[in-house]
Amino acid sequence: MFKKNLLIGLASLLAFFQLTPALADKTTSVDPAKTLETAQSFLWAAGSGDMEKLQVLMADDFVWHNEGDTSIPWIGNWDSKQEVLTTFLPRFGAGLKVTSWSTDYSFANDNQAVFMGTMSAVANESGVDTGKFSWAVRVQVEDGKVKSWNWFEDSYAVSKAYHAKK
């Protein structure tokens, strides 16, 4: 019975993904290669600390969203280019030092790009290492600018390191 329900569920999911592109508005189609190129440039600028490039690539109504433990000062929604530059980035930089980073997968569809990889970091306040963990980000690109950045990480590892006692 379980096997049958699993197969029915998988078939339903597959049918949904096959139908979804047919339901999309084709008038908004964007070259995925351009989307990926813009998103990769943004990822590089964010990772290297190139604030000038980051500002150029960021839409004015940009949204940066980090999933995770909201008791960490950089987790949550940051709803404008200005808020990201003046509040989020300084909080993130003060709170976490990235010690390793790899981008293992990337792909794009229309105006959305996805990157996945692994990283590790040290929580600056506690000095505790997160250990290596997985991350993913979904990036929306419009008119050559990054409109949204939705970041997913091992929130437990980051929270545990951030809240550790010295």
N, C-alpha and C positions, 0 to 999 in steps of 0.2 A: 504494500500500500504506500509506504513512504517513497519508494522508488518511483511509483506511478505519479504521485503528487509532485515529486521533484521534477520529473520530466515534463509534466503539464506546466509547472511554474516556469521552467526554463524555456519551453516553447512559447509561452505567453510573453516573456521578457524579450525573446528574439523577435517575435512579431511586432512588439512595440517599437523596437529599435529599427526594424525594417520600414515601418510605417511613418515614424517620426520625420525623416527627411522629406517624405512626400507631403507632409502637412506644413512644412516650413514655407515661409514667404520667399520665393526665389528671386524677388526683386532686390533683396538685401544681400545677395551673394557677394562674397569678398574672396579674393585670391588667398587661399590658406598659406601659401608661401610668403606673402607679404605680412600676413598676420604673425606667422612664426618668426620672421625676421625682426619685426618690431618688438615682439615679446622677448626674444632672445637678447636684443639690445638693452631692453629694460632690465632683464634679469642680470645681465653683466654689469650694468651701471649700479644697480642696487647692491650687488655682491662686492663690487670693487670700491664703493663709496664715491663714485663719480656723480656728485650732486648736480652739476651743470647738465650732464646728459640726462639724468633722471628727470629734472625739471622740464627739459625740452620734450621728452617723451610722454610726460604725464598730462592728461586732459585736465582742464581747470576744475571740472566736477568729478574728478577722480575719487574712487573709493578703495581703500585698502582695508581688507577684513582678515583678521587672524582668528582662527578657531582656537578655543582652549580655555584654560583656567582664567576667569576674569579677575582674579585677585592679583594677577601679574599685570603690571602697569602698561604694557604694550599690547595686550590682548583685547580684541573687540573690533568695532567699526571706527574707521577714521574717514570722515565724509567729505573731505575736500583736499585739493592739492596743498593748500596752505596748512591745513591741520596735520597732514602727513609730514610735511617738511619741518614744521615748527614744534610739533608735539610727539608724534609717533616715533620718528627716526631718532631724536635725541633720547627718548625713553628706552627704545630698543638698544641703542648703542651703549647707554649707561648700564643696562641690565644684563647683557649677554655678549660674550666674545666668542665668535665662531672660530673653531679650531680645525675643523675639516669640512670639506664640501665636495660633493660630486653631483653632477646632473647626469642621470643614467638614461632617461627616456624623454623624448619630446615629440609632440605631434600637434597638428592644428586642423580645425574644421571650420570653414567660414571665418567668422571673426573671433573665434575662441582658440586659445592655445593652452596646452597642458604640459607641465614639466614635472618629472619625478626624480628623486634621488635620495642620497643619504647625507647626513651631516652630524657633527658633534659640536658642542659648545661648552663654555664654562660660565656659570652664573657669577657675575662680578661681585655681588654682595656676599655670597656664601663661599665662593671659590670652588664650588663643587662642579665636577664635570658631568654632563648629561649622559655621556656614553654615545655611541653611534646610534642614530635613529633615522627613520624614513621621513621624508617630507614630500609634499605635492603642492602645486599651485595651479590655479585656473586663471587665465589672463584673458580679458576682453579688450579687443582693439577696435577703435572706431576712428576713421579718417586719419590713420597713421599715428594715433595717440593711444596710450593705454588708458582705458576708461575704468577698469576695475582689476583688482588683484586679490584673489581669494586664496589665502595661505592655510595649508593643513600640515600639522606636524605632530610628533608624538608629544602631545600636551602633558601627559603624565611625566615623562622624563624631564621636560623643561620645568614643570611645576615642582617636582621633587627636588631638583637641583636648586631652583630659585628659593624655595622655602627651607632648605636644609640649615641646620644650626651650625655655626662656626666651631 
